């Protein structure tokens, strides 16, 4: 190292090559090349030293400019720290440059299995390419994984030229991975024991990335043959509520595997092509995998459920399968295809439940053997003569098309679902020090006036004000002027951790007010007086105004902002084209509230009380551990499940809600206002009293939704009786459509329809199984009252307590469902799937 490491000198990053420029402003504390003497045989020690120094400073980024850097020893990224390089999205047709970390260390062995890069809690690696110069196709080396993630860590903008395993997650909560591309000789992304929740967005694995990298020296045919024989794109094992979107696998043995590990989640807009197996499903949770808008093309087998599978539930909607054998089912599985196209090949099922509804199935034959059961409704090109049955197989056939709810994203909706970057038009980045202002970052002094003065100065021309890591105490409101961004040091989608940039907001103040075209990014919001002691002494959380607020301010944005313990979170009123992305944390009363707005986007938001258990990180642990706090703990859970409302949309038009999740809450997803229209893609509500609560609206669409509505009686003082997966109130007059919906656990009713019209297509019911001490002995499937109506088209069921009487008792229509009742009593099974 050529010089002593002093305190970080925060400065904006400007890559020398414009190819690596990014739309958003980026700030780093150190630049690696300032500390290299040149010709290092191992850059890892210098990188590690700088990362550790950033951690000591509270967090921030180390910038590694474009170039090749040899590394021989593993690197650990500490909490709150980011490795930031120069990166250009690879096309698979051009050479790969930018920041390249070249591994020349040992291979995987019993004595060495440490990954190249290990991420810590709330850390990030971004904009880096991995290359293994000694890796060959002829004699491949099983190197350790290039990246191993951790709790709330982020890997983004990564290219793997020729890794053995790209990214692995072995244990932890909520890793985020997006813009991951490359060639992996064994597994691209491997996920095991991941809870609440995992995100994979814009990932692609293909031989083309190594072939066209400018670093491939062997035979192209050898690489393609090796991957087709040995490699897997993505493996999901124990993954709770995984979200897998806008991704692809090309030229591998297997595209996607749902493996033995109790996985469940949602997949949207995924392409798997030129593989031997498109999808293999060995084991899923009862909620299963809800898969919409998939393309499985030019594969030997499209979807395979092998004989050694444990339990599998896979729901396809708007999917194309082009394979020699589109479906091969050898085990007791639940599989459905609705509004899909099978271009060729024959289907074989030796066991399980197969539901086919309103598909295009030209020249397809179906063979049922063993205990397989098929319900086929309204399939174009399929006649009963195309279906052969044997043994105990069951066939229910109806050629008439069903009136189903379908979903195909419009161009506008598809664009809204994609990750966006909002940033000021003016690219200049300021720090308080550069403006001649000293801000206390220890949380001991009120800095509101000084911070507002800095923001006003930046507002003269527009740009970004960067707050280095630390705690900033705010006793009154902060105002972000038009065209200004207030940015902190943790630019990643995380749950709140006591690191990087933290705004400590007084409960008497409205926190941050956004003006038109302004934004808040990359920091954490904390309310220091929202403590366990207050809850214990007062029996309720400390009320306060919204932490982030905007009124009649178009184009405002909140990105990668975490809330530790907010009573009220974000209120956007009259804010057209608003954008909220990467928000995480806990809201005790109201979470994200949007009203009187149009064309807004709320995406990749996770609200979860888990950070409150991190007592070693936060002194005010609201989970209230220990017997002495048992009553206060009950008050906390009672408050959350009775009174909290997490996502609230009132009088909005064309709202897009994408990939959002709640763990612990009252009403998780709320719609109101007679003219409200919204599309929800990928939604999860876990441990909530009501997952979807529709009070008003014109048209609400939900695609790939999963819910777990239930209450722990041991966690509450008094019973909570309003427990529903979906509730349409008597004030609702519109239409709500749900496609690929999986409710689970034990609510009072799966559906309570008091008004409006509910249309459900491709329903996977996993309710009626007692969970811990829930007092309800039996789930009521649906209750319809007043002017409400419900129609269900296509239903798979795995619920020991749900009977035919529950279905027939409701006032509504069924298509492709009642046949299961007569065939196998809704295909009920005594096999218990994992909790």
Buried (B, 14 or more C-beta within 10 A) or exposed (E): EEEEBEEBEBBBBEBEEEEBEBEBBBBBBBBBBBBBEEEBEBBBBBBBBBBBBBBEBBBBBBBBBBBBBBBBBBBBBBBBBBBBBBBBEBEBEEEBBBBBBBBEBBBBEEEEBBBBBBBBBBBBBBBBBBBBEEBBBEEBBEBBBBBBBBBBBBBBBBBBBBBBBBBBBBEBBBBBBBBBBBBBBBBBBBBBBBBBBBBBBBBBBBBBBBBBBEBBEEEEEEBBBBBBEBBBBBBBBBBBBBBBBBBBBBBBBBBBBBBBBBBBBBBBBBBBBBBBBBBBBBBBBBBBBBBBBBBBBBBBBBBBBBEEBBBBBBBBBBBBBBBEBBBBBBBBBBBBBBBBBBBBBBBBBBBBBBBBBBBBBEEBBBBBBBBBBBBBBBBEEBEEEBBEBEEEBBBBBBEEEBEBBBBEBEEEBBEBBBBBEBBBEBBEBBBBBBBEBEBBBEBEEBBBEBBBBBBEBBBEEBBBBBBBBBBBBBBBBBBBBBBBBBBBBBBBBBBBBBBBBBBBBBBEBBBBBBBBBBBBBBBBBBBBBBBBEBBBEEBBBBEBBBBBBBBEBBBBBBBBBBBBBBBBBBBBBBBBBBBBBBBBBBBBBBBBBBBBBBBBBBBBBBBBBBBBBBBEBBEBBBBBEEEEBEEBBBBBBBBBBBBBBBBBBBBBBBBBBBBBBBBBBBBBBBBBBEEBBBBBBBBBBBBBBBBBBBBBBBBBBBBBBBBBBBBBBEBBEEEBEBBBBBBBBBBBBBBBBBBBBBBBBBBBBBBBBBBBBBBBBBBBBBBBBBBEEBEBEBBBBBBBEEEBBBBBBBBBBBBBBBBBEBBEEBEBBBBBBBBBBEBBEBBBBEEEBBE
